Amino acid sequence: MKILIKNFTTIIYKSIFNLKKNNGLRALAYHSIVNKKSKDIWSLDLELFKEHISYFKKINVLSSNILLNDEIDDGIIITFDDGYKDNIEIAAPLLIENNIPFTIFVVTDFIKKNNKKFINEVDLKKLSKNQLITIGSHSKSHPRLTQCNDNDLKKEIFESKKYLEDILGREIDKFAYPHGIFNQRVVDQVKNANYKLAFSSHYDVIKQKDNKFCVNRNEIWNTDNLTTLKSKINGDWDWLKYRKL
């Protein structure tokens, strides 16, 4: 029922604003890629993901690093949140095979505690050696950062960065807000930790004038077939930027 309501709202939004193809730079937020259909909104079926890849091969897919220096106004940036095990077992081989760059934002407590659903330190080191892959932090334990006290907030942001840098021996300069939720207090801590980019879950294109610490991203759900993917890239789903997270 929820997806039907969302699809209907998308049709109305597109109709009211008479939307045409909204060319621009967009970031997509994936989570898990699974071998069979799942009821989990964050778990995309592998066959649908393969359809997505077939489309990505035809368009301009860029590394998130492009946002640090170059002025780009069109293309797609692919990201994954949480660091699921299937990111290295299923998603990464397909993306690498097709020379498609992507970024994985990991929750460091999931790695440290050897949670079998998520990548481990060995996986992390392997991924980081590939030039197509960028590793970023998704916090220490994946809380709603706006609800953390100052001490816990600092730990979530600073300690996850240090942990990853100690393992990988390189700077970690990208962060993705858990649940897409942040406020100015959270942004200030991310800046203080010397991250250079921080990604949200706010639907919209990315513009050069935008704040580097609230980079827009469009979520990908388990119901997103190729038609829906194109529709999100075209801006038809940008009404979701008005939702309350």
N, C-alpha and C positions, 0 to 999 in steps of 0.2 A: 504493500500500500504506500509506504514512504517513497519508494522510487517512482511510483506512478504519479504521486503528487509533485515530486521534483521534476519529472519529465513534463508534466502539464505546466508547471510554473515556468520552465525553460521556454516552452512554446509561446506562452503569453508574453514573457520578457522580450523574446526575439521579435514578436509581432508588434508590440507597443513601440519599441525603439527602432523598428525597421532595420535591424542589424544586417550589415554586410560583413564580408570576411574581415575580421579584425587582425590584420597582419601585425606582428610585433614579436618581441622576445618573451617567451613564457617558460616557466619552470614547472615540471610535473613531479608530483610526490607519490611514488609507489611505496608499498610496504612489503608484503609477502607475495611470492609467485608459487602456486601450488599445482600439483599434477592432476588434481580433480576439482570439480566445482565445489565451492565452499559457501556457507551461509555468512561467513565472516566478511564484512564489508571491505576489510583491508587485504583480503586474500584473493588475488586475481588468478583465474584459471590460466594454465600454461598456453592453451590453444589461443585464448584471447591475446595473451602477451605476444605470441608469435605474429598475430595479425598486427599488433602495434609495431613490432619491429619491422615488418614488411613495409609499413608506412614511413617509419623513421629513415629507412634506407633511401627514401625519395626526397627528404627534406633536409634542412640544415640543422644538425644536432651538434651542440657545442658543450664543451666542458664548463663547469661552474667557475673555473679559473678565469674565464673570459670577462667576468664581471669585475675583476680586480683592476684591469687596466684598459682594455679595448672598449670602444664605443660601438656596440652592436645593437641594431634595432629590429632584427628579425631572426627567428630560430627557436630551437627548443633545448632546454637543459633538463636532463633526466636525473632524478634523485630517488633514493630509497631511505626510508626512516626505520630505525630500530636495530637493523643489522641481523635480520633473520638468517638462519642457516641456509635457506633456499636461495638467498642472494648470491652465495658463492657456488652452490651446487646446481642451480637451475638458471637463474637470470644472467649471472656473469659470463658463463661460456657462450651463450647466445649473443650477448651484446659485444663481447670481444671478437667473436667470429665475424661479426658484421662491422667491426671497427667503429663502434658507437661508444663515445665517452659517457661516463656516469659518475655520480657521487653517492657514497653510502654514509649516512649519519648513524653512528652507533651509540648505544647506551652502555657505558663502560661497566656498570655493575653486572649487567647480563653476561659480559665477557669474563669478568673476574670470578664470578660464581659458577662458571662453566655450565650455564643453562643450555641444555642440548638443543633448544629451539633456535638458539642464536649462534653466530660465529664465535670462534675462540681466538686466542692469541695467535696461534699458528695460521689460522685462516686470515686474520687481519694482516699479518706480515706478508702473506702470499698476495693478497689483494693489493696492498700498497706498492708492490714492486711493479705492477702493471701501469704503464703510462696513461692508459685510458681511464684509470680509476683514481678518484679522489676520496680521501677519508676525512670525515668531519665528525664533530661531537654532537650528540643528541642528549646531552646531560649525563649525570652520574647514575640517576635512578628513575628517570622519566616522571617526575612529579609535575603538577601545575605550578610553574615557577612563581606565578603571581601570589600564590598562597604560602610560599616559603618565607620563614623569617630571614633576616639579613644574613645570619651565620650559615644557615642551610643553603640559602641561595648562592652564596659565594662558593660553598663546597661543590654544589652541583655544576657550576660553570667552570671554576678554576681547576678542581681536581680531575674532572674528566679530561680536560685539555692536557694536564701534566701527565696523566696516565698514558694517554695515546702518544704523546711526544716521547716519553721514556721508552715505550715499546718500539716505535717506528723510527726514532732518531731523526725526526723532521718536524718542522713547524705545523701545527694544526691551527688553521686560521678561519675555519668555517664552522658555523653552529646552526642547528635547526631547533627551534623552540618546541619542546614537547607539547602535544595537543594543539600546536599553533598559537599558543596563548602567551602574551607578553604585555608588559607595560613599561613605562619609562624607567622604573627602578630596575627592572630586569635588563633592559637595554643598556643602562649605565654599567651594570656589572659585566655584561658581555664585552663592552668597550674596554673596561678596566682590565679584562683578562687578555687583551690584545688580539681578539678575533678581528677579522677584517670584513667578514660578511656574516649575516644571520638571516635565516629563512623562516618565513611564517607559513600560514595556510590560508592566506588572503587571496582570493581569486582575482586575477587581473594580469595585464601585461606588465613587463618590467621595463621601466624607463630609466635612462641614464641619470635623470635628476632625482630619482627615488632615493630614499634613505637606504644606505647599504646595510642597515641593521634591522630592516623589516622588508626583506625581499619577498615579493609575491610568489606564491606557488599554487598550482591547481591540483587538488587531490584526485587520485585515480582510485576507483572503487571496483568491487568484484562484478558489478553489472556493466562495466564500461567496455562495450564492443567497439569495433573500429569506427562505426558511425558516431557513437557518443564521444570517443576520443577526439575525432575531428571537430565535433561540435564544441567541445571544451576548448580546444586550441583556437577555434574561430571566435570565441568570446560569448557563445550563447548561454553559458552557465555562469557568467560573471555576476548575475543577481545574487549569488552566494556570498559575495563580498559584504553584503548587508546583514548577514546572519550574525547572531551572537554566539561566540565560541564559549 
